[in-house]
Amino acid sequence: MLVQRHDESGITTAEYAVGTAAGAGFAGLLYTLLTGAFGDQLLERLFKHVMSLLGIG
């Protein structure tokens, strides 16, 4: 009796490609958010919060 084997070596490559594309899209979204006015406000509030926790500001 012969057993047929299916070659699935290309599946791993496709999964890496999908993961890379999703990561690049997420990085682009973060870049867009953080370089605009929203990012400026977020970083300013974060900086002020950290300074107040340290008792400096």
N, CA, C and O atoms as a GROMACS GRO file, in nm:
protein
  228
    1MET      N    1   0.084  -0.117   0.000
    1MET     CA    2   0.000   0.000   0.000
    1MET      C    3   0.089   0.124   0.000
    1MET      O    4   0.182   0.135   0.080
    2LEU      N    5   0.061   0.216  -0.088
    2LEU     CA    6   0.138   0.340  -0.099
    2LEU      C    7   0.070   0.452  -0.022
    2LEU      O    8  -0.053   0.467  -0.026
    3VAL      N    9   0.150   0.530   0.049
    3VAL     CA   10   0.098   0.645   0.124
    3VAL      C   11   0.138   0.771   0.050
    3VAL      O   12   0.257   0.793   0.024
    4GLN      N   13   0.042   0.852   0.016
    4GLN     CA   14   0.073   0.978  -0.052
    4GLN      C   15   0.107   1.085   0.050
    4GLN      O   16   0.039   1.101   0.152
    5ARG      N   17   0.213   1.159   0.022
    5ARG     CA   18   0.252   1.269   0.109
    5ARG      C   19   0.232   1.400   0.033
    5ARG      O   20   0.265   1.410  -0.085
    6HIS      N   21   0.178   1.496   0.102
    6HIS     CA   22   0.158   1.627   0.042
    6HIS      C   23   0.269   1.720   0.089
    6HIS      O   24   0.299   1.726   0.208
    7ASP      N   25   0.328   1.789  -0.004
    7ASP     CA   26   0.437   1.882   0.030
    7ASP      C   27   0.376   2.014   0.075
    7ASP      O   28   0.312   2.084  -0.004
    8GLU      N   29   0.397   2.049   0.201
    8GLU     CA   30   0.343   2.173   0.257
    8GLU      C   31   0.454   2.272   0.292
    8GLU      O   32   0.436   2.357   0.379
    9SER      N   33   0.566   2.262   0.225
    9SER     CA   34   0.679   2.349   0.258
    9SER      C   35   0.651   2.496   0.225
    9SER      O   36   0.710   2.584   0.287
   10GLY      N   37   0.564   2.524   0.131
   10GLY     CA   38   0.532   2.662   0.094
   10GLY      C   39   0.439   2.730   0.193
   10GLY      O   40   0.427   2.853   0.190
   11ILE      N   41   0.373   2.654   0.278
   11ILE     CA   42   0.278   2.712   0.374
   11ILE      C   43   0.351   2.801   0.474
   11ILE      O   44   0.303   2.910   0.506
   12THR      N   45   0.465   2.756   0.523
   12THR     CA   46   0.540   2.835   0.619
   12THR      C   47   0.581   2.968   0.559
   12THR      O   48   0.572   3.072   0.624
   13THR      N   49   0.626   2.967   0.436
   13THR     CA   50   0.666   3.090   0.368
   13THR      C   51   0.547   3.184   0.354
   13THR      O   52   0.561   3.305   0.374
   14ALA      N   53   0.432   3.132   0.321
   14ALA     CA   54   0.312   3.216   0.308
   14ALA      C   55   0.272   3.275   0.443
   14ALA      O   56   0.229   3.390   0.449
   15GLU      N   57   0.286   3.198   0.550
   15GLU     CA   58   0.253   3.250   0.684
   15GLU      C   59   0.348   3.363   0.723
   15GLU      O   60   0.305   3.463   0.780
   16TYR      N   61   0.475   3.348   0.692
   16TYR     CA   62   0.571   3.455   0.719
   16TYR      C   63   0.538   3.580   0.638
   16TYR      O   64   0.550   3.692   0.688
   17ALA      N   65   0.497   3.561   0.514
   17ALA     CA   66   0.463   3.675   0.428
   17ALA      C   67   0.342   3.750   0.483
   17ALA      O   68   0.341   3.873   0.484
   18VAL      N   69   0.241   3.677   0.529
   18VAL     CA   70   0.122   3.741   0.586
   18VAL      C   71   0.158   3.814   0.715
   18VAL      O   72   0.112   3.926   0.738
   19GLY      N   73   0.240   3.752   0.799
   19GLY     CA   74   0.283   3.815   0.924
   19GLY      C   75   0.365   3.940   0.899
   19GLY      O   76   0.349   4.040   0.969
   20THR      N   77   0.452   3.936   0.800
   20THR     CA   78   0.534   4.052   0.766
   20THR      C   79   0.448   4.166   0.712
   20THR      O   80   0.468   4.281   0.748
   21ALA      N   81   0.352   4.133   0.627
   21ALA     CA   82   0.263   4.236   0.573
   21ALA      C   83   0.178   4.298   0.683
   21ALA      O   84   0.158   4.420   0.684
   22ALA      N   85   0.129   4.217   0.776
   22ALA     CA   86   0.049   4.271   0.887
   22ALA      C   87   0.135   4.359   0.976
   22ALA      O   88   0.090   4.465   1.021
   23GLY      N   89   0.258   4.318   1.003
   23GLY     CA   90   0.349   4.398   1.084
   23GLY      C   91   0.382   4.531   1.019
   23GLY      O   92   0.387   4.634   1.086
   24ALA      N   93   0.404   4.529   0.889
   24ALA     CA   94   0.433   4.653   0.817
   24ALA      C   95   0.312   4.746   0.818
   24ALA      O   96   0.328   4.868   0.832
   25GLY      N   97   0.194   4.691   0.802
   25GLY     CA   98   0.073   4.774   0.808
   25GLY      C   99   0.053   4.836   0.944
   25GLY      O  100   0.016   4.953   0.954
   26PHE      N  101   0.077   4.759   1.050
   26PHE     CA  102   0.064   4.811   1.186
   26PHE      C  103   0.167   4.919   1.212
   26PHE      O  104   0.137   5.020   1.276
   27ALA      N  105   0.290   4.899   1.164
   27ALA     CA  106   0.394   5.000   1.182
   27ALA      C  107   0.357   5.129   1.109
   27ALA      O  108   0.380   5.238   1.160
   28GLY      N  109   0.300   5.117   0.990
   28GLY     CA  110   0.257   5.235   0.916
   28GLY      C  111   0.146   5.310   0.988
   28GLY      O  112   0.145   5.433   0.990
   29LEU      N  113   0.054   5.236   1.047
   29LEU     CA  114  -0.055   5.298   1.123
   29LEU      C  115   0.000   5.372   1.245
   29LEU      O  116  -0.039   5.486   1.272
   30LEU      N  117   0.091   5.308   1.319
   30LEU     CA  118   0.151   5.374   1.435
   30LEU      C  119   0.228   5.499   1.395
   30LEU      O  120   0.219   5.602   1.462
   31TYR      N  121   0.302   5.491   1.286
   31TYR     CA  122   0.378   5.606   1.238
   31TYR      C  123   0.284   5.722   1.205
   31TYR      O  124   0.311   5.837   1.240
   32THR      N  125   0.175   5.692   1.137
   32THR     CA  126   0.078   5.795   1.100
   32THR      C  127   0.016   5.859   1.224
   32THR      O  128   0.002   5.981   1.230
   33LEU      N  129  -0.020   5.778   1.322
   33LEU     CA  130  -0.081   5.832   1.444
   33LEU      C  131   0.017   5.914   1.526
   33LEU      O  132  -0.018   6.021   1.575
   34LEU      N  133   0.139   5.865   1.540
   34LEU     CA  134   0.234   5.930   1.630
   34LEU      C  135   0.301   6.052   1.570
   34LEU      O  136   0.354   6.135   1.645
   35THR      N  137   0.302   6.067   1.440
   35THR     CA  138   0.364   6.184   1.379
   35THR      C  139   0.265   6.298   1.358
   35THR      O  140   0.304   6.407   1.317
   36GLY      N  141   0.139   6.276   1.385
   36GLY     CA  142   0.039   6.380   1.371
   36GLY      C  143   0.014   6.450   1.502
   36GLY      O  144   0.089   6.433   1.598
   37ALA      N  145  -0.092   6.530   1.507
   37ALA     CA  146  -0.128   6.605   1.628
   37ALA      C  147  -0.162   6.510   1.743
   37ALA      O  148  -0.132   6.539   1.858
   38PHE      N  149  -0.223   6.399   1.711
   38PHE     CA  150  -0.257   6.300   1.815
   38PHE      C  151  -0.131   6.252   1.886
   38PHE      O  152  -0.129   6.241   2.008
   39GLY      N  153  -0.028   6.223   1.810
   39GLY     CA  154   0.098   6.176   1.868
   39GLY      C  155   0.164   6.282   1.953
   39GLY      O  156   0.220   6.251   2.059
   40ASP      N  157   0.159   6.407   1.908
   40ASP     CA  158   0.216   6.517   1.987
   40ASP      C  159   0.146   6.528   2.122
   40ASP      O  160   0.211   6.541   2.226
   41GLN      N  161   0.013   6.524   2.120
   41GLN     CA  162  -0.064   6.535   2.244
   41GLN      C  163  -0.037   6.415   2.335
   41GLN      O  164  -0.023   6.431   2.457
   42LEU      N  165  -0.030   6.298   2.278
   42LEU     CA  166  -0.007   6.177   2.356
   42LEU      C  167   0.130   6.181   2.424
   42LEU      O  168   0.141   6.153   2.543
   43LEU      N  169   0.233   6.217   2.349
   43LEU     CA  170   0.367   6.222   2.406
   43LEU      C  171   0.379   6.332   2.511
   43LEU      O  172   0.446   6.314   2.612
   44GLU      N  173   0.314   6.445   2.488
   44GLU     CA  174   0.318   6.555   2.585
   44GLU      C  175   0.250   6.513   2.716
   44GLU      O  176   0.303   6.538   2.824
   45ARG      N  177   0.133   6.451   2.706
   45ARG     CA  178   0.062   6.406   2.826
   45ARG      C  179   0.141   6.298   2.899
   45ARG      O  180   0.147   6.297   3.022
   46LEU      N  181   0.203   6.208   2.824
   46LEU     CA  182   0.284   6.103   2.885
   46LEU      C  183   0.404   6.163   2.958
   46LEU      O  184   0.434   6.123   3.071
   47PHE      N  185   0.471   6.258   2.896
   47PHE     CA  186   0.586   6.324   2.956
   47PHE      C  187   0.546   6.397   3.084
   47PHE      O  188   0.614   6.388   3.186
   48LYS      N  189   0.435   6.471   3.078
   48LYS     CA  190   0.388   6.543   3.197
   48LYS      C  191   0.352   6.447   3.310
   48LYS      O  192   0.380   6.474   3.426
   49HIS      N  193   0.291   6.336   3.275
   49HIS     CA  194   0.252   6.237   3.376
   49HIS      C  195   0.376   6.178   3.444
   49HIS      O  196   0.379   6.164   3.566
   50VAL      N  197   0.475   6.143   3.366
   50VAL     CA  198   0.598   6.087   3.423
   50VAL      C  199   0.667   6.190   3.510
   50VAL      O  200   0.717   6.156   3.618
   51MET      N  201   0.671   6.315   3.466
   51MET     CA  202   0.734   6.420   3.545
   51MET      C  203   0.660   6.441   3.678
   51MET      O  204   0.723   6.464   3.781
   52SER      N  205   0.527   6.433   3.675
   52SER     CA  206   0.451   6.450   3.799
   52SER      C  207   0.472   6.331   3.893
   52SER      O  208   0.474   6.348   4.015
   53LEU      N  209   0.489   6.211   3.838
   53LEU     CA  210   0.518   6.094   3.921
   53LEU      C  211   0.654   6.108   3.990
   53LEU      O  212   0.673   6.062   4.103
   54LEU      N  213   0.747   6.170   3.921
   54LEU     CA  214   0.881   6.190   3.977
   54LEU      C  215   0.886   6.310   4.071
   54LEU      O  216   0.987   6.332   4.138
   55GLY      N  217   0.777   6.388   4.076
   55GLY     CA  218   0.772   6.505   4.162
   55GLY      C  219   0.846   6.624   4.105
   55GLY      O  220   0.881   6.716   4.179
   56ILE      N  221   0.870   6.624   3.975
   56ILE     CA  222   0.945   6.733   3.912
   56ILE      C  223   0.851   6.838   3.856
   56ILE      O  224   0.879   6.958   3.864
   57GLY      N  225   0.740   6.796   3.799
   57GLY     CA  226   0.656   6.892   3.729
   57GLY      C  227   0.528   6.920   3.792
   57GLY      O  228   0.450   7.000   3.740
   0.00000   0.00000   0.00000
